[in-house]
């Protein structure tokens, strides 16, 4: 999943990561953004937001417009079939985390999903929390025009935007929650992306971040046997040296310790880290994968809640 600066309808945009973009999620993971059909002008601080009401987004470009010849990462993420969804288990877990953060809040919150992908995960979250406070406002941002068109099919308001300079079209301190679901592992410059998330969050605002776990329970055994860990990739053209068939474009992988130390150094206080299942674990090993969710350091996926210091 990737995001770039907003562009006019029908025009290409810059890549999400300093010229390189990611529109897919890890092993097929991505998050989505919603406004329940309403865009948040507060989030954009008065800047023109194409996340229009009714789930319309004037900045979503026609098919093929997101392709950027000569840029291998942009070309990769523009391919049909590149995974854009995080799967139902992680979507439900993220929705519960978001509901917990917003529980008891009476005033409307602004939630910005950076790298919203196909819209499925935050659509679940928006539906999950709408019963608590329907006034909460959601905005989804992504670089991939194809992903944004899919997100719109869920009735979500979206905006084509990027974490790369000049940054997200969101005012300083305008967001109460920033979601980065299966995004950070695709970025050339995760430092800049996390700095952008911190910039747009209000003091004490929450970052919800998920990413594959390099130290997942099966990766520990695979690496000991000389096999490339799951989630890691050495090429954009195929899977080599590890189980699986899907190339997702992962550039960065984190353990629980690395992720929490990185976010702490970036100005966040880590509140909770939980685990989630990976949908491609063989069915017979599913119960074991579910059990390891109780031990986040060895879980398949890391789900983290941090607050801006």
KOLTORKE-852658 format. One record per residue: x, y, z of N, C-alpha, C, CB in turn; residue in three letters. Coordinates in steps of 0.2 Angstrom, whole numbers, padded with zeros to 4 digits, always signed. Glycine has a CB too. Layout:
BEGIN
XYZXYZXYZXYZAla/...
//
This chain:
BEGIN
+0004-0006+0000+0000+0000+0000+0004+0006+0000-0005+0000+0006Unk/+0003+0011-0004+0007+0017-0004+0003+0023-0005+0012+0016-0009Unk/+0006+0028-0004+0002+0035-0004+0006+0040-0008+0000+0037+0003Unk/+0003+0044-0011+0007+0050-0015+0003+0056-0014+0009+0048-0022Unk/+0006+0061-0016+0003+0068-0016-0003+0068-0020+0008+0074-0018Unk/-0008+0072-0018-0014+0072-0022-0013+0074-0029-0020+0076-0019Unk/-0017+0071-0034-0016+0073-0041-0023+0074-0044-0012+0068-0045Unk/-0023+0078-0049-0029+0079-0053-0032+0073-0056-0029+0085-0058Unk/-0038+0073-0057-0041+0067-0060-0038+0066-0067-0049+0067-0060Unk/-0036+0059-0068-0033+0058-0074-0025+0059-0074-0036+0061-0079Unk/-0022+0061-0069-0015+0062-0069-0011+0058-0065-0014+0069-0068Unk/-0005+0056-0066-0001+0052-0062+0001+0056-0056+0004+0049-0065Unk/+0003+0052-0050+0006+0056-0045+0013+0053-0043+0001+0055-0039Unk/+0016+0056-0039+0023+0054-0037+0022+0048-0032+0027+0059-0033Unk/+0028+0045-0031+0027+0038-0027+0027+0040-0020+0033+0034-0029Unk/+0025+0035-0016+0024+0035-0009+0031+0036-0005+0021+0030-0007Unk/+0036+0033-0008+0042+0032-0004+0048+0036-0007+0044+0025-0002Unk/+0048+0042-0007+0053+0046-0011+0054+0044-0018+0059+0045-0007Unk/+0049+0043-0021+0049+0041-0028+0048+0033-0029+0056+0042-0031Unk/+0047+0030-0024+0045+0023-0024+0039+0022-0020+0051+0018-0022Unk/+0034+0018-0023+0028+0017-0020+0026+0010-0018+0022+0020-0024Unk/+0021+0009-0013+0019+0003-0012+0012+0003-0011+0022+0000-0005Unk/+0008-0001-0015+0001-0001-0014-0002-0008-0011-0003+0001-0021Unk/+0003-0012-0010+0000-0019-0007+0002-0019+0000+0004-0024-0011Unk/-0001-0025+0003+0000-0026+0010+0004-0032+0011-0006-0026+0014Unk/+0007-0033+0017+0012-0039+0018+0008-0045+0017+0015-0038+0025Unk/+0011-0049+0013+0008-0056+0011+0001-0055+0009+0009-0060+0017Unk/-0001-0049+0007-0008-0048+0005-0011-0044+0010-0011-0055+0004Unk/-0008-0040+0014-0011-0036+0019-0011-0029+0017-0007-0037+0025Unk/-0017-0026+0019-0018-0019+0018-0023-0016+0022-0019-0017+0010Unk/-0023-0010+0023-0029-0007+0027-0033-0002+0023-0026-0003+0034Unk/-0039+0000+0025-0043+0004+0021-0045+0010+0025-0049+0000+0019Unk/-0048+0015+0022-0051+0021+0025-0058+0022+0023-0046+0026+0023Unk/-0061+0025+0028-0068+0026+0027-0070+0033+0030-0073+0021+0030Unk/-0075+0036+0028-0078+0041+0031-0085+0040+0033-0077+0048+0027Unk/-0087+0034+0032-0094+0032+0032-0098+0036+0027-0097+0034+0039Unk/-0094+0038+0022-0096+0042+0016-0095+0049+0017-0104+0041+0015Unk/-0092+0051+0023-0091+0058+0024-0083+0060+0024-0094+0061+0030Unk/-0081+0065+0021-0074+0067+0021-0073+0071+0027-0072+0070+0015Unk/-0067+0071+0030-0065+0075+0035-0061+0082+0033-0061+0072+0041Unk/-0065+0087+0033-0061+0093+0031-0057+0096+0037-0066+0099+0029Unk/-0058+0093+0043-0054+0095+0048-0047+0092+0048-0057+0093+0055Unk/-0047+0086+0045-0041+0082+0044-0036+0086+0039-0042+0075+0042Unk/-0039+0089+0034-0035+0092+0029-0033+0099+0031-0038+0092+0022Unk/-0036+0102+0036-0034+0108+0039-0036+0114+0034-0027+0109+0040Unk/-0042+0112+0030-0044+0117+0025-0041+0116+0018-0042+0124+0028Unk/-0036+0111+0018-0034+0110+0011-0039+0106+0007-0027+0106+0011Unk/-0039+0107+0001-0044+0103-0004-0043+0096-0003-0043+0105-0011Unk/-0049+0093-0001-0049+0085+0000-0053+0082-0005-0050+0083+0007Unk/-0051+0077-0009-0055+0074-0013-0059+0068-0010-0051+0072-0019Unk/-0058+0067-0004-0062+0062-0001-0069+0065+0000-0059+0060+0006Unk/-0073+0065-0005-0080+0068-0005-0085+0064-0002-0082+0070-0012Unk/-0090+0067+0000-0096+0064+0003-0099+0059-0001-0101+0069+0006Unk/-0102+0054+0002-0105+0049-0002-0099+0044-0005-0109+0051-0008Unk/-0093+0044-0002-0088+0040-0004-0085+0042-0011-0091+0033-0005Unk/-0086+0048-0014-0084+0050-0020-0077+0053-0019-0088+0055-0024Unk/-0072+0052-0023-0066+0055-0023-0063+0057-0030-0061+0050-0020Unk/-0063+0064-0031-0061+0067-0037-0054+0065-0039-0063+0074-0037Unk/-0050+0064-0034-0043+0063-0036-0041+0056-0038-0039+0065-0030Unk/-0046+0051-0038-0045+0044-0040-0044+0044-0047-0050+0039-0037Unk/-0039+0042-0050-0038+0043-0057-0040+0036-0061-0030+0044-0058Unk/-0041+0037-0068-0043+0031-0072-0038+0026-0072-0044+0034-0079Unk/-0040+0020-0074-0036+0014-0074-0030+0015-0078-0040+0008-0077Unk/-0024+0013-0075-0018+0014-0079-0014+0020-0078-0019+0013-0086Unk/-0018+0025-0075-0014+0032-0074-0009+0031-0068-0019+0037-0072Unk/-0009+0026-0064-0005+0026-0058+0002+0023-0061-0008+0022-0053Unk/+0002+0021-0067+0008+0017-0069+0014+0023-0070+0007+0013-0075Unk/+0020+0021-0068+0025+0026-0069+0031+0022-0073+0028+0029-0063Unk/+0031+0022-0079+0037+0018-0083+0044+0020-0080+0036+0019-0090Unk/+0048+0016-0079+0055+0017-0077+0056+0017-0070+0056+0024-0079Unk/+0050+0016-0066+0051+0016-0058+0049+0009-0057+0046+0021-0055Unk/+0053+0004-0055+0052-0003-0054+0046-0004-0048+0058-0007-0052Unk/+0047+0000-0043+0042-0001-0037+0035+0001-0039+0045+0002-0031Unk/+0035+0007-0042+0028+0009-0045+0025+0004-0050+0029+0016-0048Unk/+0029+0002-0054+0027-0003-0059+0024-0009-0056+0032-0004-0064Unk/+0028-0011-0051+0026-0017-0047+0019-0016-0044+0031-0019-0042Unk/+0018-0011-0040+0012-0010-0036+0006-0008-0041+0013-0005-0031Unk/+0008-0007-0047+0002-0005-0052+0000-0011-0055+0005+0000-0057Unk/+0003-0017-0054+0001-0023-0058-0006-0026-0055+0006-0029-0057Unk/-0010-0028-0059-0016-0031-0057-0014-0037-0053-0021-0033-0063Unk/-0018-0039-0047-0017-0045-0044-0012-0044-0038-0014-0050-0048Unk/-0009-0038-0037-0005-0037-0031-0009-0036-0025+0000-0030-0032Unk/-0008-0040-0020-0012-0040-0014-0014-0033-0011-0010-0045-0009Unk/-0020-0032-0009-0022-0026-0007-0026-0026+0000-0026-0022-0012Unk/-0027-0032+0002-0031-0034+0008-0028-0037+0014-0038-0038+0006Unk/-0029-0035+0020-0026-0038+0025-0029-0044+0028-0025-0033+0031Unk/-0035-0046+0026-0038-0052+0028-0043-0050+0034-0033-0057+0030Unk/-0048-0054+0035-0053-0053+0040-0051-0053+0047-0059-0058+0039Unk/-0046-0058+0049-0044-0058+0056-0041-0052+0058-0039-0064+0057Unk/-0036-0049+0054-0033-0043+0056-0037-0037+0056-0027-0042+0052Unk/-0042-0037+0051-0047-0032+0051-0051-0031+0057-0051-0032+0045Unk/-0053-0037+0060-0057-0037+0066-0053-0035+0072-0060-0044+0067Unk/-0047-0038+0072-0043-0036+0078-0041-0028+0078-0036-0040+0078Unk/-0040-0026+0072-0039-0018+0072-0045-0014+0074-0036-0017+0065Unk/-0051-0017+0072-0057-0013+0073-0058-0013+0081-0063-0017+0070Unk/-0057-0019+0084-0057-0019+0091-0053-0014+0095-0056-0026+0094Unk/-0046-0014+0092-0041-0009+0095-0044-0002+0094-0035-0010+0092Unk/-0046+0000+0088-0049+0006+0087-0055+0008+0092-0051+0007+0080Unk/-0059+0003+0092-0065+0004+0097-0063+0005+0104-0070-0002+0096Unk/-0058+0002+0106-0055+0003+0113-0052+0010+0114-0050-0002+0115Unk/-0049+0012+0109-0046+0019+0109-0051+0024+0110-0041+0020+0103Unk/-0057+0023+0106-0062+0028+0106-0067+0027+0111-0065+0029+0099Unk/-0067+0022+0115-0072+0020+0119-0073+0026+0124-0071+0014+0123Unk/-0080+0028+0125-0081+0033+0130-0080+0041+0127-0077+0033+0136Unk/-0078+0041+0121-0076+0048+0118-0083+0050+0115-0071+0048+0113Unk/-0085+0056+0118-0091+0059+0115-0090+0064+0109-0095+0063+0121Unk/-0085+0067+0109-0084+0072+0103-0081+0068+0097-0079+0077+0105Unk/-0083+0070+0091-0081+0067+0085-0073+0066+0085-0084+0070+0079Unk/-0071+0060+0083-0064+0059+0082-0062+0059+0074-0061+0053+0085Unk/-0056+0061+0072-0054+0061+0065-0049+0055+0065-0050+0068+0063Unk/-0050+0050+0061-0046+0045+0060-0043+0045+0053-0050+0038+0061Unk/-0037+0045+0052-0034+0045+0045-0030+0038+0044-0029+0051+0045Unk/-0032+0035+0039-0029+0028+0037-0024+0029+0031-0034+0023+0035Unk/-0018+0029+0033-0012+0030+0028-0010+0023+0025-0006+0033+0031Unk/-0012+0023+0018-0011+0017+0015-0017+0012+0015-0005+0013+0017Unk/-0023+0015+0013-0029+0012+0015-0030+0006+0010-0035+0017+0014Unk/-0026+0005+0005-0027-0001+0001-0034-0002-0002-0026-0007+0005Unk/-0037-0008-0002-0044-0009-0005-0050-0007-0001-0044-0016-0007Unk/-0049-0004+0005-0054-0001+0009-0057-0006+0014-0059+0001+0005Unk/-0055-0013+0013-0059-0018+0017-0058-0017+0025-0057-0025+0015Unk/-0052-0016+0027-0051-0016+0034-0054-0011+0038-0043-0016+0035Unk/-0053-0004+0035-0056+0001+0039-0064+0001+0038-0053+0008+0037Unk/-0066-0002+0033-0073-0002+0032-0076-0006+0038-0075-0005+0025Unk/-0072-0012+0039-0074-0016+0045-0074-0012+0051-0070-0022+0046Unk/-0069-0008+0052-0068-0004+0058-0073+0002+0059-0061+0000+0058Unk/-0075+0005+0053-0080+0010+0053-0087+0008+0055-0080+0014+0046Unk/-0088+0002+0052-0095-0001+0054-0095-0004+0061-0096-0008+0049Unk/-0089-0006+0064-0089-0008+0071-0090-0003+0076-0082-0012+0072Unk/-0087+0003+0074-0088+0008+0079-0093+0013+0078-0081+0012+0080Unk/-0097+0013+0072-0102+0017+0071-0108+0017+0076-0105+0016+0064Unk/-0109+0011+0079-0114+0011+0084-0112+0014+0090-0115+0003+0086Unk/-0106+0016+0092-0104+0019+0098-0104+0027+0097-0097+0017+0100Unk/-0102+0029+0091-0102+0036+0089-0102+0037+0082-0097+0040+0093Unk/-0108+0038+0078-0108+0039+0071-0105+0045+0069-0115+0038+0069Unk/-0103+0050+0073-0100+0056+0071-0093+0056+0070-0101+0061+0077Unk/-0089+0050+0072-0082+0050+0070-0081+0050+0063-0080+0043+0073Unk/-0076+0053+0061-0074+0055+0054-0068+0051+0051-0074+0062+0052Unk/-0068+0048+0046-0063+0044+0043-0061+0046+0036-0065+0036+0042Unk/-0054+0046+0035-0052+0048+0028-0046+0043+0027-0049+0055+0028Unk/-0047+0040+0021-0042+0035+0018-0037+0038+0013-0045+0029+0016Unk/-0031+0037+0014-0026+0039+0009-0022+0034+0006-0021+0045+0012Unk/-0021+0034-0001-0017+0029-0004-0014+0031-0010-0021+0022-0005Unk/-0008+0029-0012-0005+0031-0019-0009+0027-0025+0002+0029-0019Unk/-0011+0021-0024-0013+0017-0029-0020+0019-0031-0013+0009-0027Unk/-0021+0021-0037-0027+0022-0040-0032+0016-0040-0027+0025-0047Unk/-0029+0010-0042-0033+0004-0042-0036+0003-0035-0029-0002-0045Unk/-0032+0003-0030-0034+0002-0023-0039+0007-0021-0028+0003-0018Unk/-0039+0013-0023-0044+0018-0021-0050+0017-0024-0041+0025-0023Unk/-0050+0015-0030-0056+0013-0034-0060+0007-0030-0055+0011-0041Unk/-0056+0002-0028-0059-0003-0024-0062-0001-0017-0054-0009-0023Unk/-0058+0004-0014-0060+0007-0008-0067+0010-0008-0055+0011-0005Unk/-0067+0014-0014-0074+0018-0015-0080+0013-0016-0073+0022-0021Unk/-0078+0007-0018-0084+0002-0019-0086+0000-0012-0081-0004-0023Unk/-0083+0001-0007-0085+0000+0000-0089+0006+0003-0079-0002+0005Unk/-0090+0011-0001-0093+0017+0001-0089+0021+0005-0099+0015+0005Unk/-0082+0021+0004-0077+0025+0008-0075+0031+0005-0071+0021+0010Unk/-0074+0036+0008-0071+0042+0005-0063+0042+0006-0073+0049+0009Unk/-0060+0043+0000-0053+0042-0001-0050+0048-0004-0052+0036-0005Unk/-0043+0048-0003-0039+0054-0006-0032+0051-0008-0038+0059-0001Unk/-0030+0052-0015-0024+0050-0017-0018+0055-0014-0023+0050-0025Unk/-0014+0052-0010-0009+0056-0006-0003+0052-0005-0012+0059+0000Unk/+0002+0055-0002+0009+0052-0001+0012+0054+0006+0013+0053-0006Unk/+0016+0050+0009+0020+0051+0015+0026+0055+0012+0022+0045+0019Unk/+0028+0054+0006+0034+0058+0003+0033+0065+0003+0036+0055-0004Unk/+0038+0069+0003+0038+0076+0002+0034+0078-0004+0045+0079+0001Unk/+0029+0083-0003+0028+0087+0003+0024+0085+0009+0025+0094+0001Unk/+0023+0078+0008+0019+0075+0014+0012+0074+0013+0021+0079+0020Unk/+0008+0072+0018+0001+0071+0018-0003+0078+0018-0001+0067+0024Unk/-0008+0078+0015-0012+0084+0014-0017+0084+0021-0017+0084+0008Unk/-0013+0084+0026-0017+0084+0033-0013+0089+0037-0017+0077+0036Unk/-0017+0094+0040-0014+0099+0045-0011+0096+0051-0020+0104+0047Unk/-0006+0100+0053-0003+0098+0059-0008+0097+0065+0003+0103+0061Unk/-0007+0091+0069-0011+0090+0074-0019+0089+0073-0010+0095+0079Unk/-0021+0088+0067-0028+0087+0065-0031+0080+0067-0029+0089+0058Unk/-0027+0075+0067-0030+0068+0068-0029+0066+0075-0026+0064+0063Unk/-0034+0062+0077-0034+0059+0083-0031+0052+0083-0042+0058+0086Unk/-0032+0049+0077-0029+0042+0076-0027+0042+0069-0035+0036+0077Unk/-0020+0039+0068-0018+0037+0062-0017+0030+0062-0011+0041+0061Unk/-0019+0027+0056-0018+0020+0055-0013+0018+0050-0025+0016+0053Unk/-0008+0014+0051-0004+0012+0046-0004+0004+0046+0004+0015+0047Unk/-0008+0001+0042-0009-0006+0042-0005-0009+0037-0016-0008+0042Unk/+0000-0013+0038+0004-0017+0034+0007-0012+0028+0000-0022+0030Unk/+0009-0007+0031+0012-0002+0026+0020-0001+0027+0009+0005+0027Unk/+0022-0001+0033+0029+0001+0035+0034-0003+0032+0030+0002+0042Unk/+0032-0010+0031+0037-0015+0028+0038-0013+0020+0034-0022+0029Unk/+0034-0009+0017+0035-0008+0010+0039-0002+0009+0028-0007+0007Unk/+0041+0002+0014+0043+0009+0013+0051+0009+0012+0041+0013+0018Unk/+0053+0013+0008+0060+0014+0007+0063+0019+0013+0062+0018+0001Unk/+0058+0023+0016+0060+0028+0021+0055+0028+0027+0061+0035+0019Unk/+0055+0022+0031+0050+0022+0036+0051+0028+0041+0050+0016+0040Unk/+0057+0031+0042+0057+0036+0047+0053+0042+0045+0065+0038+0047Unk/+0053+0044+0038+0049+0049+0036+0042+0048+0036+0051+0051+0028Unk/+0040+0042+0035+0033+0040+0036+0030+0041+0043+0031+0033+0033Unk/+0034+0038+0048+0032+0039+0055+0032+0046+0057+0037+0034+0059Unk/+0037+0050+0055+0037+0057+0056+0031+0061+0054+0044+0060+0053Unk/+0029+0059+0048+0023+0062+0045+0017+0060+0050+0021+0060+0038Unk/+0016+0054+0052+0011+0051+0056+0011+0055+0062+0011+0044+0058Unk/+0017+0056+0065+0017+0060+0071+0015+0068+0070+0025+0060+0074Unk/+0017+0070+0065+0015+0077+0063+0008+0079+0063+0018+0079+0057Unk/+0004+0074+0060-0003+0075+0059-0007+0073+0065-0006+0071+0053Unk/-0004+0070+0070-0007+0068+0076-0008+0074+0081-0004+0062+0079Unk/-0013+0074+0085-0013+0079+0090-0009+0076+0096-0021+0080+0093Unk/-0007+0081+0101-0003+0078+0106-0007+0073+0110-0002+0084+0111Unk/-0004+0067+0111-0007+0061+0114-0012+0057+0110-0012+0064+0120Unk/-0011+0059+0103-0015+0055+0098-0012+0048+0097-0015+0059+0091Unk/-0016+0044+0094-0014+0037+0094-0012+0035+0087-0020+0032+0096Unk/-0007+0030+0087-0005+0027+0080-0006+0020+0081+0003+0028+0079Unk/-0010+0017+0076-0012+0010+0076-0008+0007+0070-0019+0008+0075Unk/-0003+0003+0071+0002+0000+0066+0002-0007+0066+0009+0003+0067Unk/+0002-0010+0060+0003-0017+0060+0008-0019+0055-0004-0021+0059Unk/+0011-0025+0056+0017-0027+0051+0018-0034+0053+0023-0022+0052Unk/+0021-0038+0047+0023-0044+0049+0029-0045+0054+0025-0048+0042Unk/+0029-0050+0057+0034-0051+0062+0040-0056+0059+0031-0055+0068Unk/+0046-0053+0059+0051-0056+0056+0053-0062+0061+0058-0052+0056Unk/+0051-0062+0067+0053-0067+0072+0047-0071+0074+0055-0064+0079Unk/+0042-0072+0069+0036-0076+0069+0039-0083+0071+0032-0076+0063Unk/+0035-0087+0074+0037-0094+0077+0039-0098+0072+0031-0097+0080Unk/+0036-0098+0066+0039-0103+0060+0045-0100+0057+0034-0104+0055Unk/+0046-0093+0057+0052-0091+0054+0058-0092+0058+0052-0083+0054Unk/+0058-0093+0065+0063-0095+0069+0066-0102+0067+0061-0095+0077Unk/+0061-0107+0066+0063-0113+0063+0066-0113+0056+0058-0118+0064Unk/+0063-0109+0052+0065-0109+0045+0072-0106+0044+0060-0105+0041Unk/+0073-0101+0048+0080-0098+0048+0085-0103+0050+0080-0091+0051Unk/+0084-0106+0056+0088-0111+0059+0090-0117+0054+0086-0114+0065Unk/+0085-0118+0049+0086-0123+0044+0089-0121+0038+0080-0127+0043Unk/+0091-0114+0038+0094-0111+0032+0089-0109+0026+0099-0116+0029Unk/+0083-0108+0028+0077-0106+0024+0076-0099+0025+0071-0111+0024Unk/+0075-0095+0019+0073-0088+0019+0066-0088+0024+0072-0085+0012Unk/+0066-0083+0028+0060-0082+0032+0054-0080+0028+0061-0077+0038Unk/+0048-0082+0030+0042-0080+0027+0041-0072+0028+0036-0083+0030Unk/+0038-0069+0023+0038-0061+0023+0044-0058+0020+0036-0059+0030Unk/+0050-0061+0020+0055-0058+0017+0056-0059+0010+0062-0060+0021Unk/+0058-0055+0006+0059-0055-0001+0065-0053-0004+0053-0052-0005Unk/+0068-0056-0009+0074-0054-0012+0073-0051-0019+0079-0060-0012Unk/+0067-0052-0022+0066-0050-0029+0058-0048-0029+0067-0056-0034Unk/+0057-0043-0034+0050-0041-0036+0047-0046-0041+0050-0034-0038Unk/+0051-0051-0044+0049-0055-0049+0047-0062-0047+0054-0055-0055Unk/+0048-0064-0041+0047-0071-0039+0049-0072-0032+0050-0076-0044Unk/+0046-0077-0029+0048-0080-0022+0054-0084-0023+0042-0083-0019Unk/+0059-0083-0019+0065-0087-0019+0067-0089-0012+0071-0084-0023Unk/+0068-0096-0011+0071-0098-0005+0067-0098+0001+0077-0093-0003Unk/+0060-0097+0000+0056-0097+0006+0049-0100+0004+0055-0090+0009Unk/+0045-0102+0009+0038-0105+0007+0034-0099+0004+0035-0108+0013Unk/+0029-0101+0000+0024-0096-0002+0025-0094-0010+0025-0089+0002Unk/+0020-0091-0012+0020-0089-0020+0019-0082-0021+0015-0093-0023Unk/+0017-0078-0016+0015-0071-0017+0021-0066-0016+0009-0069-0013Unk/+0022-0062-0021+0027-0057-0020+0023-0051-0018+0031-0056-0027Unk/+0025-0048-0012+0021-0042-0009+0025-0036-0009+0019-0044-0002Unk/+0032-0036-0011+0036-0030-0011+0038-0028-0004+0032-0025-0014Unk/+0040-0032+0000+0042-0030+0007+0050-0028+0007+0042-0036+0012Unk/+0051-0022+0010+0058-0020+0010+0060-0020+0017+0058-0013+0007Unk/+0056-0019+0022+0058-0019+0029+0054-0024+0033+0057-0011+0032Unk/+0058-0027+0037+0055-0032+0042+0057-0030+0049+0056-0039+0040Unk/+0052-0031+0054+0053-0029+0061+0052-0035+0065+0049-0023+0063Unk/+0056-0036+0071+0054-0040+0076+0050-0035+0081+0060-0043+0080Unk/+0047-0038+0086+0043-0034+0091+0048-0029+0094+0040-0038+0097Unk/+0054-0031+0096+0059-0027+0100+0061-0021+0095+0065-0030+0102Unk/+0062-0023+0089+0065-0017+0084+0059-0012+0083+0067-0021+0077Unk/+0053-0015+0082+0047-0010+0081+0046-0005+0087+0041-0014+0079Unk/+0046-0008+0093+0045-0004+0099+0051+0001+0100+0044-0008+0105Unk/+0057-0001+0099+0062+0004+0100+0062+0009+0094+0069+0000+0099Unk/+0061+0007+0088+0060+0012+0083+0055+0017+0084+0059+0008+0076Unk/+0049+0015+0086+0044+0020+0087+0045+0024+0093+0037+0017+0088Unk/+0048+0022+0098+0050+0026+0104+0055+0031+0102+0053+0021+0110Unk/+0060+0029+0098+0065+0034+0096+0062+0039+0091+0071+0030+0092Unk/+0056+0038+0088+0053+0042+0084+0048+0047+0087+0049+0038+0079Unk/+0048+0047+0094+0043+0051+0098+0036+0048+0100+0042+0057+0094Unk/+0036+0042+0100+0030+0038+0102+0031+0034+0109+0027+0034+0097Unk/+0026+0033+0112+0026+0029+0118+0021+0023+0117+0023+0032+0125Unk/+0024+0017+0116+0021+0011+0115+0016+0009+0121+0026+0005+0113Unk/+0010+0008+0119+0005+0006+0124+0004-0001+0125-0002+0010+0123Unk/+0002-0004+0119+0001-0011+0119+0004-0014+0112-0006-0013+0119Unk/+0006-0020+0112+0008-0024+0107+0004-0031+0107+0016-0025+0106Unk/+0000-0033+0102-0003-0039+0102-0001-0043+0096-0011-0038+0103Unk/-0003-0049+0095-0002-0053+0089-0008-0055+0085+0001-0060+0092Unk/-0007-0056+0079-0013-0058+0075-0010-0064+0070-0015-0052+0070Unk/-0015-0067+0067-0014-0073+0063-0012-0071+0056-0020-0078+0063Unk/-0009-0076+0053-0007-0075+0046-0011-0079+0041+0001-0076+0044Unk/-0015-0077+0036-0020-0081+0033-0017-0086+0029-0024-0076+0029Unk/-0010-0086+0027-0007-0091+0023-0004-0097+0027-0002-0088+0018Unk/-0005-0097+0033-0002-0102+0037-0006-0109+0035-0002-0101+0045Unk/-0003-0114+0034-0007-0120+0032-0012-0122+0037-0002-0126+0031Unk/-0018-0124+0035-0024-0125+0039-0022-0130+0045-0029-0128+0035Unk/-0018-0135+0044-0017-0139+0050-0013-0136+0055-0013-0145+0047Unk/-0009-0130+0053-0005-0126+0058-0009-0120+0061+0001-0124+0055Unk/-0015-0119+0058-0019-0114+0061-0020-0113+0068-0026-0114+0057Unk/-0022-0118+0072-0023-0118+0079-0016-0116+0082-0025-0124+0082Unk/-0011-0118+0080-0004-0116+0083-0003-0108+0082+0002-0120+0080Unk/-0004-0106+0076-0003-0099+0074-0008-0095+0078-0005-0098+0067Unk/-0014-0097+0079-0019-0094+0084-0016-0093+0091-0026-0097+0084Unk/-0013-0099+0093-0011-0099+0100-0005-0094+0101-0008-0106+0102Unk/-0001-0093+0096+0005-0089+0097+0003-0081+0097+0010-0090+0091Unk/-0003-0080+0095-0006-0073+0095-0005-0071+0103-0013-0073+0093Unk/-0005-0075+0107-0005-0073+0115+0002-0071+0116-0007-0079+0119Unk/+0007-0073+0112+0014-0071+0113+0016-0067+0107+0019-0078+0114Unk/+0015-0061+0108+0017-0056+0102+0024-0057+0099+0015-0049+0104Unk/+0029-0058+0103+0035-0058+0100+0036-0064+0095+0040-0059+0106Unk/+0032-0069+0096+0032-0075+0091+0026-0075+0086+0033-0081+0095Unk/+0022-0070+0087+0016-0071+0083+0017-0069+0076+0010-0065+0085Unk/+0013-0071+0071+0014-0070+0064+0014-0062+0062+0008-0073+0060Unk/+0009-0058+0065+0008-0051+0064+0008-0047+0070+0001-0050+0060Unk/+0012-0042+0070+0012-0037+0076+0007-0032+0075+0019-0034+0077Unk/+0003-0031+0080-0002-0025+0080+0000-0021+0086-0010-0028+0081Unk/+0001-0015+0085+0004-0010+0090+0000-0004+0090+0011-0008+0088Unk/-0001-0002+0097-0005+0005+0098+0001+0009+0102-0011+0004+0103Unk/+0002+0015+0099+0007+0019+0102+0004+0026+0102+0013+0020+0098Unk/+0006+0030+0107+0003+0037+0108+0009+0042+0106+0000+0038+0115Unk/+0007+0048+0103+0012+0053+0102+0014+0056+0109+0009+0058+0097Unk/+0020+0057+0110+0023+0060+0116+0023+0067+0116+0030+0057+0118Unk/
//
